[in-house]
Amino acid sequence: MGKKSKYTVDKKGYYGNFGGAYIPEMLYPNIEELRTKYLEIIAEPTFQDEFQKLLRDYVGRPTPLYLAERLSEKHGANIYLKREDLCHTGAHKINNTIGQIILARKLGKTKIIAETGAGQHGVATATVCALTGIECIVYMGEVDMARQRPNVERMRILGAEVRPAKSGSKTLKDATNEALRHWISDPWDTHYIIGSVVGPHPYPDMVARFQSVISEEIKWQLKDQTGNEDPDYVIACVGGGSNAIGAFYHYLDQPEVKLIAVEAGGEGVHSGKSAATTQLGKKGVLHGSKSLVMQTDDGQVIEPHSISAGLDYPGIGPIHAHLFESKRAKFLSATDEEAMKSGIQLSRLEGIIPAIESAHALAALDQLVFDPNDNIVINLSGRGDKDLETYIKWGRY
């Protein structure tokens, strides 16, 4: 993105009407240290050398851009899958945790905390902490710990302590609350690795920069395969929205590329069990930034619902709220049922079992009308190993 892009964060940490840093006084030194130093640090040649080397040799980048021929035939267009599911640990999350662990070390931090919903960010954080020998504590909702048990055990095998969040809905929102409480009580030697483009500035911008490697690769990979680096559509699922902004990043100032974000419709947008924030949310502050938040008239957060633990969040990253309000991206929603069917369809047509989060993006194929020559890139943000229990309980395959 160019410096004059209307989609770039401004000096106060805002994307249009959304963003900022709404934080308790105890966290001000940490956030201010990050804000004043992160751009300078990540631009350093030593940082970039280590970051790029680990992305290549440890994460396994570049991830393939795969033309899914049977899926393309089914939907009448050229559908490419950006295979973030093939990253080490099984999802895009590690792009960000690699960047943040290097940053934390350069800031002299000796402890790491994180929150996780589906467990992928927790696993990615535990992985980079094991890699660097840094103490790691991950907060996870009790409900998510039960439905994502394999990821809980992966984190423990990697040496992380997994602490249950027992309040509220016992899911991602509550895990984030607990992680923030921990940071407030122990801010000096601890870095909080936030897993999505949420939280106080500079986190949304920082995470977006680390995830932008996805769209950076899409551009040259698509050019290699089609002669044109610009697809007609980029589609991604959105909870907080890190995989989506990673896939959208280098196309934000190209209006001819249609950006499609797919939220979790749960049991139906107006069923009372949904996580479709752009349709149900209002402007409010959640976890340190102003965005769209599912809330009651008096500002109490409404508990979200999704069959997918990674999309079960009552807010959305401020950059996505801006993309929604400015109409730069089109926001759709997919129900639990639609996502599960789309996940099974990909499994049967292409031999790829997707994470249920990613299956929401695939569900958009049934909601859009394409021309036969359209090139569509879907960000396949994670693999479905962690979701086998959910697939089994759903059972209709």
Long-range contacts (C-beta under 8 A, 24 or more apart in sequence): 1-249, 1-250, 1-252, 1-253, 2-253, 5-252, 5-253, 6-326, 7-252, 7-253, 7-319, 7-322, 7-323, 7-328, 9-201, 9-202, 9-204, 9-205, 9-319, 12-201, 13-200, 13-201, 13-202, 13-204, 13-205, 13-289, 14-201, 14-290, 14-318, 15-204, 15-318, 15-319, 15-321, 15-322, 16-321, 16-322, 16-325, 16-326, 17-283, 17-290, 17-321, 17-322, 17-325, 18-283, 18-289, 18-290, 18-291, 18-292, 18-318, 18-319, 18-321, 18-322, 18-325, 19-201, 19-204, 19-289, 19-290, 19-291, 19-318, 19-319, 19-322, 20-200, 20-201, 20-289, 20-290, 20-318, 21-200, 21-201, 21-288, 21-289, 22-200, 22-285, 22-288, 22-289, 22-290, 23-200, 23-288, 24-184, 26-184, 26-185, 26-187, 27-180, 27-183, 27-184, 27-187, 27-200, 29-187, 30-183, 30-187, 30-191, 30-192, 31-200, 31-201, 31-202, 33-107, 34-107, 34-202, 34-203, 34-206, 35-201, 35-202, 37-107, 38-103, 38-202, 38-206, 41-103, 41-106, 41-107, 42-99, 42-103, 42-206, 42-209, 47-102, 47-103, 47-106, 50-102, 51-98, 51-99, 51-102, 54-98, 54-102, 55-95, 55-98, 55-213, 58-88, 58-98, 58-131, 59-87, 59-88, 59-94, 59-95, 59-98, 60-86, 60-87, 60-88, 61-87, 61-95, 61-213, 61-217, 62-217, 62-221, 63-87, 63-214, 63-217, 64-221, 65-217, 65-218, 65-221, 65-222, 65-225, 65-377, 67-225, 68-346, 68-349, 68-350, 70-349, 70-350, 71-345, 71-346, 71-349, 71-350, 71-365, 74-345, 74-349, 75-365, 75-370, 76-370, 76-372, 77-370, 77-371, 77-372, 77-373, 77-374, 77-375, 77-376, 78-226, 78-373, 78-374, 78-375, 78-376, 79-365, 79-376, 79-378, 80-222, 80-225, 80-231, 80-375, 80-376, 80-377, 80-378, 81-350, 81-352, 81-377, 81-378, 81-380, 82-214, 82-217, 82-218, 82-247, 82-377, 82-378, 82-379, 82-380, 83-380, 84-214, 84-243, 84-379, 84-380, 84-381, 84-382, 85-352, 85-354, 85-355, 85-358, 85-380, 85-381, 85-382, 85-383, 85-384, 86-383, 88-127, 89-120, 89-123, 89-124, 89-127, 90-120, 90-123, 90-355, 90-382, 90-383, 90-385, 90-386, 91-120, 91-124, 91-243, 91-355, 91-381, 91-382, 91-383, 92-211, 92-214, 92-242, 92-243, 92-246, 92-379, 92-381, 92-382, 93-120, 93-121, 93-123, 93-124, 93-195, 93-242, 93-382, 94-124, 94-127, 94-128, 95-210, 95-211, 95-213, 95-214, 95-246, 96-121, 96-124, 96-193, 96-195, 96-207, 96-210, 96-211, 96-242, 97-121, 97-124, 97-125, 97-127, 97-128, 97-193, 97-195, 98-128, 98-210, 99-206, 99-209, 99-210, 100-128, 100-191, 100-193, 100-206, 100-210, 101-128, 101-129, 101-131, 101-132, 101-134, 101-193, 103-191, 103-206, 104-134, 104-191, 104-193, 105-132, 105-134, 107-191, 108-189, 109-134, 109-189, 109-190, 109-191, 110-134, 110-135, 110-189, 110-190, 111-135, 111-136, 111-137, 111-186, 111-189, 111-190, 111-191, 112-136, 112-137, 112-190, 112-191, 112-192, 112-193, 113-137, 113-138, 113-139, 113-179, 113-182, 113-183, 113-190, 113-191, 113-192, 113-193, 114-138, 114-139, 114-179, 114-192, 114-193, 114-194, 114-195, 115-139, 115-140, 115-172, 115-175, 115-176, 115-178, 115-179, 115-194, 115-195, 116-140, 116-144, 116-151, 116-172, 116-175, 116-195, 117-141, 117-144, 117-171, 117-172, 117-175, 117-239, 117-309, 117-310, 117-311, 117-312, 117-313, 118-144, 118-148, 118-151, 118-308, 118-309, 118-310, 118-355, 118-357, 118-382, 118-386, 119-144, 119-148, 119-150, 119-151, 119-152, 119-154, 119-155, 119-309, 119-386, 120-151, 120-310, 120-355, 120-382, 120-386, 121-193, 121-195, 121-196, 122-151, 122-155, 122-160, 122-162, 122-195, 123-151, 123-154, 123-155, 123-158, 124-195, 125-160, 125-193, 125-195, 126-154, 126-155, 126-158, 126-159, 126-160, 127-158, 129-158, 129-159, 129-160, 130-158, 130-159, 130-160, 136-160, 136-161, 137-161, 137-163, 137-182, 138-162, 138-163, 139-163, 139-164, 139-165, 139-175, 139-176, 139-178, 139-179, 139-182, 140-164, 140-165, 140-175, 141-165, 141-169, 141-170, 141-171, 141-172, 141-173, 141-174, 141-175, 142-166, 142-170, 143-169, 143-170, 143-171, 144-170, 144-171, 144-172, 144-175, 144-309, 144-312, 147-309, 147-389, 147-390, 148-309, 148-386, 149-389, 150-385, 150-386, 150-388, 151-386, 168-303, 169-303, 169-304, 169-312, 171-303, 171-304, 171-309, 171-312, 171-313, 172-239, 172-309, 172-310, 172-312, 172-313, 173-286, 173-287, 173-301, 173-303, 173-304, 173-313, 173-314, 173-315, 176-287, 177-287, 180-287, 180-288, 195-240, 195-242, 196-239, 196-240, 196-241, 196-242, 196-317, 197-240, 197-241, 197-242, 197-245, 197-317, 197-318, 197-319, 197-320, 198-240, 198-241, 198-286, 198-287, 198-288, 198-289, 198-291, 198-313, 198-315, 198-316, 198-317, 198-318, 199-287, 199-288, 199-289, 200-287, 200-288, 200-289, 201-289, 203-288, 203-289, 204-289, 204-317, 204-318, 204-319, 207-242, 207-245, 208-242, 208-245, 208-246, 208-249, 208-319, 211-242, 211-243, 211-245, 211-246, 211-249, 212-245, 212-246, 212-249, 212-250, 213-246, 214-243, 214-246, 214-247, 214-249, 214-379, 215-246, 215-247, 215-248, 215-249, 215-250, 215-251, 216-249, 216-250, 218-247, 218-250, 218-377, 219-250, 222-375, 222-377, 226-375, 228-375, 230-254, 230-256, 230-257, 231-257, 231-375, 231-376, 231-377, 232-257, 232-258, 232-370, 232-371, 232-374, 232-375, 232-376, 233-257, 233-258, 233-259, 233-260, 233-368, 233-370, 233-374, 233-375, 233-376, 233-377, 234-258, 234-259, 234-260, 234-376, 234-377, 234-379, 235-260, 235-262, 235-361, 235-364, 235-365, 235-376, 235-377, 235-378, 235-379, 236-260, 236-261, 236-262, 236-361, 236-378, 236-379, 236-381, 237-261, 237-262, 237-263, 237-264, 237-308, 237-311, 237-357, 237-358, 237-360, 237-361, 237-379, 237-381, 238-262, 238-263, 238-311, 238-316, 238-320, 238-331, 239-263, 239-264, 239-275, 239-306, 239-308, 239-310, 239-311, 239-312, 239-313, 239-316, 239-357, 240-313, 240-315, 240-316, 240-317, 241-316, 241-317, 241-319, 241-320, 242-317, 243-357, 243-379, 243-381, 243-382, 244-320, 244-379, 245-317, 245-319, 245-320, 246-379, 247-377, 247-379, 248-323, 248-329, 252-323, 252-328, 255-328, 258-330, 259-323, 259-328, 259-329, 259-330, 260-329, 260-330, 260-332, 260-364, 260-368, 261-320, 261-323, 261-324, 261-329, 261-330, 261-331, 261-332, 262-331, 262-332, 262-333, 262-334, 262-360, 262-361, 262-363, 262-364, 263-311, 263-316, 263-331, 263-332, 263-333, 263-334, 263-360, 264-304, 264-305, 264-306, 264-307, 264-308, 264-311, 264-312, 264-333, 264-334, 264-336, 264-339, 264-360, 265-333, 265-334, 265-335, 265-336, 265-338, 266-304, 266-305, 266-306, 266-307, 266-335, 266-336, 267-305, 267-335, 267-336, 268-335, 269-333, 273-305, 274-304, 274-305, 274-306, 274-333, 275-304, 275-305, 275-306, 275-311, 275-312, 275-313, 275-314, 276-333, 277-304, 277-313, 277-314, 277-315, 277-316, 278-316, 278-320, 278-321, 278-324, 278-331, 279-331, 279-333, 281-314, 281-315, 281-316, 286-314, 286-315, 287-315, 289-318, 290-318, 291-315, 291-316, 291-317, 291-318, 291-320, 291-321, 292-316, 292-321, 292-324, 306-336, 307-336, 307-339, 307-340, 307-356, 307-390, 307-394, 308-336, 308-339, 308-355, 308-356, 308-357, 308-359, 308-360, 308-387, 310-355, 310-356, 310-357, 310-382, 311-357, 311-360, 332-364, 332-367, 334-359, 334-360, 334-363, 334-364, 334-367, 338-363, 338-366, 339-363, 340-391, 340-394, 340-396, 341-396, 342-366, 343-384, 343-387, 343-391, 344-391, 344-396, 344-397, 347-384, 347-397, 352-380, 352-383, 353-383, 353-384, 353-385, 353-391, 354-380, 354-382, 354-383, 354-384, 355-381, 355-382, 355-383, 355-384, 355-386, 355-387, 356-384, 356-387, 356-390, 356-391, 357-381, 357-382, 358-382, 359-384
